[in-house]
Amino acid sequence: MKKPDMAFVGILGIAMALAVYAGIAAVFFYILYRVIKAAVKKGIIEAHEEMKQ
């Protein structure tokens, strides 16, 4: 069994690290999106209540 090429191992390592970071970033942005969406919805409802009065 020959040792794998170091460049290939390096690229694979970088690709795996990027995939992990992309996953973390995706989760972070999804949570941020949900929070902003909820805040906007709440803001619209409150503004609507204000207008009714």
PDB file of N, CA, C and O in Angstrom:
ATOM      1  N   MET A   1       0.871  -1.203   0.000  1.00  0.00           N
ATOM      2  CA  MET A   1       0.000   0.000   0.000  1.00  0.00           C
ATOM      3  C   MET A   1       0.894   1.235   0.000  1.00  0.00           C
ATOM      4  O   MET A   1       1.625   1.480   0.959  1.00  0.00           O
ATOM      5  N   LYS A   2       0.832   2.001  -1.067  1.00  0.00           N
ATOM      6  CA  LYS A   2       1.710   3.178  -1.125  1.00  0.00           C
ATOM      7  C   LYS A   2       1.080   4.354  -0.388  1.00  0.00           C
ATOM      8  O   LYS A   2      -0.140   4.505  -0.314  1.00  0.00           O
ATOM      9  N   LYS A   3       1.975   5.177   0.155  1.00  0.00           N
ATOM     10  CA  LYS A   3       1.501   6.331   0.921  1.00  0.00           C
ATOM     11  C   LYS A   3       0.787   7.308  -0.004  1.00  0.00           C
ATOM     12  O   LYS A   3       1.269   7.566  -1.106  1.00  0.00           O
ATOM     13  N   PRO A   4      -0.350   7.856   0.418  1.00  0.00           N
ATOM     14  CA  PRO A   4      -1.030   8.822  -0.467  1.00  0.00           C
ATOM     15  C   PRO A   4      -0.192  10.084  -0.661  1.00  0.00           C
ATOM     16  O   PRO A   4       0.597  10.467   0.203  1.00  0.00           O
ATOM     17  N   ASP A   5      -0.380  10.705  -1.794  1.00  0.00           N
ATOM     18  CA  ASP A   5       0.339  11.933  -2.127  1.00  0.00           C
ATOM     19  C   ASP A   5      -0.014  13.020  -1.109  1.00  0.00           C
ATOM     20  O   ASP A   5      -1.187  13.233  -0.800  1.00  0.00           O
ATOM     21  N   MET A   6       1.003  13.700  -0.593  1.00  0.00           N
ATOM     22  CA  MET A   6       0.768  14.713   0.450  1.00  0.00           C
ATOM     23  C   MET A   6      -0.116  15.860  -0.049  1.00  0.00           C
ATOM     24  O   MET A   6      -0.935  16.388   0.704  1.00  0.00           O
ATOM     25  N   ALA A   7       0.048  16.239  -1.300  1.00  0.00           N
ATOM     26  CA  ALA A   7      -0.761  17.331  -1.857  1.00  0.00           C
ATOM     27  C   ALA A   7      -2.238  16.941  -1.849  1.00  0.00           C
ATOM     28  O   ALA A   7      -3.110  17.752  -1.536  1.00  0.00           O
ATOM     29  N   PHE A   8      -2.496  15.681  -2.202  1.00  0.00           N
ATOM     30  CA  PHE A   8      -3.881  15.190  -2.233  1.00  0.00           C
ATOM     31  C   PHE A   8      -4.480  15.204  -0.831  1.00  0.00           C
ATOM     32  O   PHE A   8      -5.618  15.631  -0.636  1.00  0.00           O
ATOM     33  N   VAL A   9      -3.698  14.730   0.148  1.00  0.00           N
ATOM     34  CA  VAL A   9      -4.155  14.710   1.544  1.00  0.00           C
ATOM     35  C   VAL A   9      -4.431  16.142   2.008  1.00  0.00           C
ATOM     36  O   VAL A   9      -5.419  16.394   2.698  1.00  0.00           O
ATOM     37  N   GLY A  10      -3.561  17.074   1.632  1.00  0.00           N
ATOM     38  CA  GLY A  10      -3.733  18.484   2.003  1.00  0.00           C
ATOM     39  C   GLY A  10      -5.010  19.061   1.424  1.00  0.00           C
ATOM     40  O   GLY A  10      -5.756  19.758   2.113  1.00  0.00           O
ATOM     41  N   ILE A  11      -5.260  18.769   0.153  1.00  0.00           N
ATOM     42  CA  ILE A  11      -6.473  19.271  -0.514  1.00  0.00           C
ATOM     43  C   ILE A  11      -7.712  18.679   0.145  1.00  0.00           C
ATOM     44  O   ILE A  11      -8.703  19.373   0.376  1.00  0.00           O
ATOM     45  N   LEU A  12      -7.639  17.373   0.446  1.00  0.00           N
ATOM     46  CA  LEU A  12      -8.758  16.693   1.091  1.00  0.00           C
ATOM     47  C   LEU A  12      -9.033  17.314   2.460  1.00  0.00           C
ATOM     48  O   LEU A  12     -10.185  17.543   2.832  1.00  0.00           O
ATOM     49  N   GLY A  13      -7.959  17.582   3.202  1.00  0.00           N
ATOM     50  CA  GLY A  13      -8.092  18.198   4.527  1.00  0.00           C
ATOM     51  C   GLY A  13      -8.731  19.569   4.437  1.00  0.00           C
ATOM     52  O   GLY A  13      -9.614  19.906   5.226  1.00  0.00           O
ATOM     53  N   ILE A  14      -8.282  20.358   3.475  1.00  0.00           N
ATOM     54  CA  ILE A  14      -8.833  21.706   3.284  1.00  0.00           C
ATOM     55  C   ILE A  14     -10.309  21.612   2.896  1.00  0.00           C
ATOM     56  O   ILE A  14     -11.140  22.369   3.398  1.00  0.00           O
ATOM     57  N   ALA A  15     -10.625  20.677   1.999  1.00  0.00           N
ATOM     58  CA  ALA A  15     -12.010  20.504   1.552  1.00  0.00           C
ATOM     59  C   ALA A  15     -12.912  20.119   2.722  1.00  0.00           C
ATOM     60  O   ALA A  15     -14.027  20.626   2.849  1.00  0.00           O
ATOM     61  N   MET A  16     -12.424  19.221   3.572  1.00  0.00           N
ATOM     62  CA  MET A  16     -13.213  18.803   4.735  1.00  0.00           C
ATOM     63  C   MET A  16     -13.417  19.965   5.701  1.00  0.00           C
ATOM     64  O   MET A  16     -14.515  20.164   6.221  1.00  0.00           O
ATOM     65  N   ALA A  17     -12.350  20.733   5.936  1.00  0.00           N
ATOM     66  CA  ALA A  17     -12.449  21.888   6.832  1.00  0.00           C
ATOM     67  C   ALA A  17     -13.448  22.901   6.277  1.00  0.00           C
ATOM     68  O   ALA A  17     -14.263  23.451   7.018  1.00  0.00           O
ATOM     69  N   LEU A  18     -13.379  23.142   4.969  1.00  0.00           N
ATOM     70  CA  LEU A  18     -14.308  24.084   4.328  1.00  0.00           C
ATOM     71  C   LEU A  18     -15.746  23.602   4.450  1.00  0.00           C
ATOM     72  O   LEU A  18     -16.656  24.396   4.690  1.00  0.00           O
ATOM     73  N   ALA A  19     -15.948  22.294   4.284  1.00  0.00           N
ATOM     74  CA  ALA A  19     -17.298  21.736   4.390  1.00  0.00           C
ATOM     75  C   ALA A  19     -17.843  21.944   5.800  1.00  0.00           C
ATOM     76  O   ALA A  19     -19.009  22.298   5.977  1.00  0.00           O
ATOM     77  N   VAL A  20     -16.994  21.722   6.796  1.00  0.00           N
ATOM     78  CA  VAL A  20     -17.404  21.913   8.194  1.00  0.00           C
ATOM     79  C   VAL A  20     -17.745  23.381   8.435  1.00  0.00           C
ATOM     80  O   VAL A  20     -18.784  23.699   9.013  1.00  0.00           O
ATOM     81  N   TYR A  21     -16.850  24.280   7.983  1.00  0.00           N
ATOM     82  CA  TYR A  21     -17.107  25.716   8.174  1.00  0.00           C
ATOM     83  C   TYR A  21     -18.373  26.158   7.446  1.00  0.00           C
ATOM     84  O   TYR A  21     -19.139  26.969   7.965  1.00  0.00           O
ATOM     85  N   ALA A  22     -18.591  25.630   6.252  1.00  0.00           N
ATOM     86  CA  ALA A  22     -19.787  25.981   5.481  1.00  0.00           C
ATOM     87  C   ALA A  22     -21.039  25.530   6.223  1.00  0.00           C
ATOM     88  O   ALA A  22     -22.044  26.241   6.246  1.00  0.00           O
ATOM     89  N   GLY A  23     -20.978  24.353   6.825  1.00  0.00           N
ATOM     90  CA  GLY A  23     -22.109  23.841   7.605  1.00  0.00           C
ATOM     91  C   GLY A  23     -22.415  24.720   8.795  1.00  0.00           C
ATOM     92  O   GLY A  23     -23.572  25.041   9.066  1.00  0.00           O
ATOM     93  N   ILE A  24     -21.356  25.112   9.513  1.00  0.00           N
ATOM     94  CA  ILE A  24     -21.530  25.982  10.684  1.00  0.00           C
ATOM     95  C   ILE A  24     -22.095  27.332  10.242  1.00  0.00           C
ATOM     96  O   ILE A  24     -23.014  27.859  10.869  1.00  0.00           O
ATOM     97  N   ALA A  25     -21.547  27.886   9.165  1.00  0.00           N
ATOM     98  CA  ALA A  25     -22.012  29.177   8.650  1.00  0.00           C
ATOM     99  C   ALA A  25     -23.475  29.087   8.221  1.00  0.00           C
ATOM    100  O   ALA A  25     -24.255  30.007   8.468  1.00  0.00           O
ATOM    101  N   ALA A  26     -23.845  27.979   7.579  1.00  0.00           N
ATOM    102  CA  ALA A  26     -25.224  27.800   7.119  1.00  0.00           C
ATOM    103  C   ALA A  26     -26.188  27.788   8.298  1.00  0.00           C
ATOM    104  O   ALA A  26     -27.242  28.423   8.254  1.00  0.00           O
ATOM    105  N   VAL A  27     -25.825  27.064   9.351  1.00  0.00           N
ATOM    106  CA  VAL A  27     -26.671  27.003  10.550  1.00  0.00           C
ATOM    107  C   VAL A  27     -26.782  28.392  11.171  1.00  0.00           C
ATOM    108  O   VAL A  27     -27.869  28.827  11.554  1.00  0.00           O
ATOM    109  N   PHE A  28     -25.642  29.087  11.268  1.00  0.00           N
ATOM    110  CA  PHE A  28     -25.613  30.430  11.850  1.00  0.00           C
ATOM    111  C   PHE A  28     -26.512  31.383  11.065  1.00  0.00           C
ATOM    112  O   PHE A  28     -27.313  32.110  11.652  1.00  0.00           O
ATOM    113  N   PHE A  29     -26.378  31.379   9.734  1.00  0.00           N
ATOM    114  CA  PHE A  29     -27.187  32.278   8.913  1.00  0.00           C
ATOM    115  C   PHE A  29     -28.665  31.914   8.956  1.00  0.00           C
ATOM    116  O   PHE A  29     -29.527  32.791   8.899  1.00  0.00           O
ATOM    117  N   TYR A  30     -28.960  30.611   9.057  1.00  0.00           N
ATOM    118  CA  TYR A  30     -30.356  30.171   9.146  1.00  0.00           C
ATOM    119  C   TYR A  30     -30.998  30.686  10.432  1.00  0.00           C
ATOM    120  O   TYR A  30     -32.128  31.175  10.420  1.00  0.00           O
ATOM    121  N   ILE A  31     -30.259  30.572  11.547  1.00  0.00           N
ATOM    122  CA  ILE A  31     -30.778  31.063  12.835  1.00  0.00           C
ATOM    123  C   ILE A  31     -30.974  32.578  12.753  1.00  0.00           C
ATOM    124  O   ILE A  31     -31.993  33.107  13.198  1.00  0.00           O
ATOM    125  N   LEU A  32     -29.986  33.267  12.178  1.00  0.00           N
ATOM    126  CA  LEU A  32     -30.061  34.724  12.027  1.00  0.00           C
ATOM    127  C   LEU A  32     -31.294  35.095  11.198  1.00  0.00           C
ATOM    128  O   LEU A  32     -32.026  36.023  11.545  1.00  0.00           O
ATOM    129  N   TYR A  33     -31.518  34.359  10.096  1.00  0.00           N
ATOM    130  CA  TYR A  33     -32.666  34.594   9.217  1.00  0.00           C
ATOM    131  C   TYR A  33     -33.977  34.418   9.976  1.00  0.00           C
ATOM    132  O   TYR A  33     -34.890  35.233   9.844  1.00  0.00           O
ATOM    133  N   ARG A  34     -34.068  33.349  10.772  1.00  0.00           N
ATOM    134  CA  ARG A  34     -35.286  33.087  11.542  1.00  0.00           C
ATOM    135  C   ARG A  34     -35.534  34.196  12.557  1.00  0.00           C
ATOM    136  O   ARG A  34     -36.669  34.642  12.730  1.00  0.00           O
ATOM    137  N   VAL A  35     -34.477  34.641  13.225  1.00  0.00           N
ATOM    138  CA  VAL A  35     -34.596  35.698  14.239  1.00  0.00           C
ATOM    139  C   VAL A  35     -35.060  36.998  13.587  1.00  0.00           C
ATOM    140  O   VAL A  35     -35.967  37.661  14.089  1.00  0.00           O
ATOM    141  N   ILE A  36     -34.430  37.359  12.459  1.00  0.00           N
ATOM    142  CA  ILE A  36     -34.795  38.599  11.761  1.00  0.00           C
ATOM    143  C   ILE A  36     -36.232  38.511  11.258  1.00  0.00           C
ATOM    144  O   ILE A  36     -36.996  39.468  11.384  1.00  0.00           O
ATOM    145  N   LYS A  37     -36.605  37.358  10.686  1.00  0.00           N
ATOM    146  CA  LYS A  37     -37.957  37.169  10.162  1.00  0.00           C
ATOM    147  C   LYS A  37     -38.985  37.328  11.283  1.00  0.00           C
ATOM    148  O   LYS A  37     -40.008  37.989  11.107  1.00  0.00           O
ATOM    149  N   ALA A  38     -38.703  36.717  12.432  1.00  0.00           N
ATOM    150  CA  ALA A  38     -39.619  36.809  13.575  1.00  0.00           C
ATOM    151  C   ALA A  38     -39.716  38.252  14.062  1.00  0.00           C
ATOM    152  O   ALA A  38     -40.802  38.728  14.391  1.00  0.00           O
ATOM    153  N   ALA A  39     -38.577  38.949  14.106  1.00  0.00           N
ATOM    154  CA  ALA A  39     -38.556  40.337  14.568  1.00  0.00           C
ATOM    155  C   ALA A  39     -39.339  41.233  13.614  1.00  0.00           C
ATOM    156  O   ALA A  39     -40.084  42.111  14.051  1.00  0.00           O
ATOM    157  N   VAL A  40     -39.171  41.012  12.318  1.00  0.00           N
ATOM    158  CA  VAL A  40     -39.881  41.813  11.312  1.00  0.00           C
ATOM    159  C   VAL A  40     -41.383  41.570  11.423  1.00  0.00           C
ATOM    160  O   VAL A  40     -42.174  42.513  11.392  1.00  0.00           O
ATOM    161  N   LYS A  41     -41.772  40.306  11.552  1.00  0.00           N
ATOM    162  CA  LYS A  41     -43.181  39.943  11.670  1.00  0.00           C
ATOM    163  C   LYS A  41     -43.786  40.623  12.898  1.00  0.00           C
ATOM    164  O   LYS A  41     -44.871  41.200  12.825  1.00  0.00           O
ATOM    165  N   LYS A  42     -43.078  40.550  14.024  1.00  0.00           N
ATOM    166  CA  LYS A  42     -43.541  41.160  15.269  1.00  0.00           C
ATOM    167  C   LYS A  42     -43.662  42.678  15.082  1.00  0.00           C
ATOM    168  O   LYS A  42     -44.624  43.297  15.539  1.00  0.00           O
ATOM    169  N   GLY A  43     -42.676  43.258  14.409  1.00  0.00           N
ATOM    170  CA  GLY A  43     -42.679  44.700  14.160  1.00  0.00           C
ATOM    171  C   GLY A  43     -43.860  45.115  13.304  1.00  0.00           C
ATOM    172  O   GLY A  43     -44.496  46.135  13.571  1.00  0.00           O
ATOM    173  N   ILE A  44     -44.156  44.330  12.275  1.00  0.00           N
ATOM    174  CA  ILE A  44     -45.280  44.634  11.380  1.00  0.00           C
ATOM    175  C   ILE A  44     -46.594  44.540  12.153  1.00  0.00           C
ATOM    176  O   ILE A  44     -47.468  45.396  12.011  1.00  0.00           O
ATOM    177  N   ILE A  45     -46.727  43.492  12.974  1.00  0.00           N
ATOM    178  CA  ILE A  45     -47.957  43.317  13.754  1.00  0.00           C
ATOM    179  C   ILE A  45     -48.133  44.491  14.720  1.00  0.00           C
ATOM    180  O   ILE A  45     -49.230  45.033  14.857  1.00  0.00           O
ATOM    181  N   GLU A  46     -47.049  44.875  15.383  1.00  0.00           N
ATOM    182  CA  GLU A  46     -47.124  45.997  16.328  1.00  0.00           C
ATOM    183  C   GLU A  46     -47.460  47.299  15.606  1.00  0.00           C
ATOM    184  O   GLU A  46     -48.255  48.096  16.105  1.00  0.00           O
ATOM    185  N   ALA A  47     -46.867  47.521  14.447  1.00  0.00           N
ATOM    186  CA  ALA A  47     -47.139  48.729  13.667  1.00  0.00           C
ATOM    187  C   ALA A  47     -48.598  48.739  13.223  1.00  0.00           C
ATOM    188  O   ALA A  47     -49.243  49.788  13.219  1.00  0.00           O
ATOM    189  N   HIS A  48     -49.110  47.586  12.854  1.00  0.00           N
ATOM    190  CA  HIS A  48     -50.504  47.459  12.426  1.00  0.00           C
ATOM    191  C   HIS A  48     -51.440  47.787  13.592  1.00  0.00           C
ATOM    192  O   HIS A  48     -52.448  48.472  13.414  1.00  0.00           O
ATOM    193  N   GLU A  49     -51.103  47.300  14.768  1.00  0.00           N
ATOM    194  CA  GLU A  49     -51.902  47.589  15.970  1.00  0.00           C
ATOM    195  C   GLU A  49     -51.912  49.093  16.244  1.00  0.00           C
ATOM    196  O   GLU A  49     -52.943  49.663  16.603  1.00  0.00           O
ATOM    197  N   GLU A  50     -50.756  49.722  16.070  1.00  0.00           N
ATOM    198  CA  GLU A  50     -50.637  51.176  16.286  1.00  0.00           C
ATOM    199  C   GLU A  50     -51.548  51.930  15.315  1.00  0.00           C
ATOM    200  O   GLU A  50     -52.232  52.877  15.704  1.00  0.00           O
ATOM    201  N   MET A  51     -51.551  51.502  14.047  1.00  0.00           N
ATOM    202  CA  MET A  51     -52.346  52.180  13.022  1.00  0.00           C
ATOM    203  C   MET A  51     -53.842  52.045  13.288  1.00  0.00           C
ATOM    204  O   MET A  51     -54.614  52.958  12.997  1.00  0.00           O
ATOM    205  N   LYS A  52     -54.243  50.914  13.839  1.00  0.00           N
ATOM    206  CA  LYS A  52     -55.665  50.675  14.105  1.00  0.00           C
ATOM    207  C   LYS A  52     -56.211  51.648  15.148  1.00  0.00           C
ATOM    208  O   LYS A  52     -57.377  52.040  15.092  1.00  0.00           O
ATOM    209  N   GLN A  53     -55.374  52.026  16.083  1.00  0.00           N
ATOM    210  CA  GLN A  53     -55.841  52.886  17.186  1.00  0.00           C
ATOM    211  C   GLN A  53     -56.047  54.328  16.751  1.00  0.00           C
ATOM    212  O   GLN A  53     -56.436  55.167  17.563  1.00  0.00           O
TER     213      GLN A  53
END
